[in-house]
Amino acid sequence: MAITVETLDKLERRITLSLAADVLKNEVDARLKKLARTTKADGFRPGKVPMNVVAQRYGYSVQYEVINDQLGEAFAKAAQEAQLRVAGQPRIAEKEGEPVDGKLQFDATFEVYPEVSIGDLAAVEIERVNAEVNDAAIDRTIEILRKQRRTFAQRPAAEGAADGDRVTIDFEGKIDGVPFDGGKAEGFQFLVGEGQMLEAFEKAVRGMKTGESKTFPLAFPEDYHGKDVAGKEADFLVTVKKVEGQNLPEMNEDFIKSLGLAEGTVDALRADVKRNLEREVKFRVAARNKAAAMEALLKLVDFDLPQSLVAAEGDRLLEGARADLKARGIPDADKAPIPAEMFKPQAERRVRLGLTVAELVKANNLQAKPEQLQNHIQELAQSYEQPAQVVAWYMSDRQRMAEVEAVVIEANVADFVLSKAKVTEKTLGFEELMGQQGA
């Protein structure tokens, strides 16, 4: 029997599903009889409860279950016969109007996937970046490693705080003579000259000696994270309790071996740092170029989106936001009043990109190959102390492997787009690249 598909909107469709009443009744009776074998009721032995009692207790739920099962099968069969690519879950309701003898009828309303047509990739222009690890980058990284292992010793009282020193202070800020939340602390520590505090605050503390106090004005930036004080000017009273100078470890064999290197030479350290930086640079360059390719791809498509998929993606983003708040220790993060609408633009972009990528993968055989998955996992594992365990960790879990597969497919798509587009090359400095995050 031909399936009649009614078009309601751009992607919205409706079909009518019919279930035979006698078939439903027979299935309900069969399930109730099966249930009766194990049903327990006061005054009856197990398996001896009368059918009318079983039906009274479980009839409604069993009927609901049977109808749902039958509707699911009927919808799947109808969609297959009509060659429909259904997006999301259908909404099913009893059909309005006069009933049909011996039939229960339902309307199934649903969305279908759009036809995705991708424009001419050769017409788009993409900037592809590259970067190299130079000696200056290696030097800066080694300096960071030394700072991570530095110690501090109290300076003589006559010496003022300088860049690199750790100071312990008490402070209190007031706006128009009134204290504000977060504007007071005792025994607070920070490193001078390392951007942990606002520049005006650091400038005021720089040069102060142990025991000294100072009052100074501080203008909070307009985009300051504390909205209550953003754009306002405060007066701060600061008292320095302690000034400690830093002692960096010497670049000797003991220090180098403490970093996990068996060969405690400077050359071995520089070679290890270079390898790690080159790995990080490779990932960041790939992320940057992938983002550029995906952005170019989005400019070549224009199609309607299944709103059920957009809503589902918005829900995932919302749950991710709540999980992030919870991880930051925000109380009652799961109840935070986050409007779902704020995620809609991002959800629409993700769904559009996902459908576009899927079409490109199918049309050009860009699926992830086993050797690509293995190589990607091996690369990820190299930054850990025990790579073999990391490889096993990925290989042992389907979800983790699915995530790896998604990354590899995106890389294949990015490479394909870049191979077809008009590409201009740009070399980034190491610091410029490391300050950027690929989308």
Number of C-alpha atoms within 10 A of each C-alpha: 5 7 15 11 14 12 13 12 9 12 18 17 18 19 19 20 22 17 16 14 13 11 13 17 14 11 16 22 17 12 16 20 17 12 17 20 12 13 19 15 14 7 8 11 11 13 15 14 18 13 14 11 13 17 19 9 11 16 17 12 12 18 19 12 13 17 18 13 11 19 19 15 12 16 18 13 13 20 16 13 12 13 10 15 12 19 18 17 12 17 12 19 13 13 15 9 7 7 11 10 8 12 15 16 21 18 17 19 18 20 26 17 17 16 13 17 13 17 14 12 18 13 12 18 16 18 15 19 18 18 19 15 19 13 11 11 17 20 14 11 16 16 14 12 16 18 15 11 12 13 13 14 12 14 18 13 13 9 14 18 24 21 14 17 23 22 25 19 22 16 19 18 24 17 16 10 9 9 15 14 10 10 14 16 13 13 13 13 17 16 21 21 17 12 10 12 13 14 13 14 17 20 14 16 22 17 13 23 22 23 12 15 16 13 14 14 16 18 15 18 14 12 10 13 10 13 11 10 20 14 14 15 16 22 18 21 16 23 22 23 18 21 27 22 20 18 15 15 17 11 15 11 14 13 17 21 14 11 11 11 15 12 12 18 16 13 10 14 21 16 12 14 18 19 16 16 19 16 16 15 19 15 15 21 21 19 19 20 23 23 17 21 25 19 14 20 23 16 12 15 15 14 13 12 20 22 16 16 20 22 19 14 20 23 16 14 18 20 15 12 17 20 15 13 16 15 11 10 10 13 11 10 17 15 8 13 8 14 9 13 12 12 19 18 11 15 21 19 14 16 20 22 17 13 17 22 22 17 17 20 18 10 9 10 11 20 18 18 11 9 9 16 19 16 12 15 21 15 14 15 19 16 14 11 10 10 16 12 12 18 18 12 14 19 16 11 10 10 11 13 17 13 12 20 21 15 15 20 21 24 19 19 24 22 16 17 23 24 12 14 19 15 16 10 10 11 11 14 14 17 12 9 19 14 8 12 11 14 11
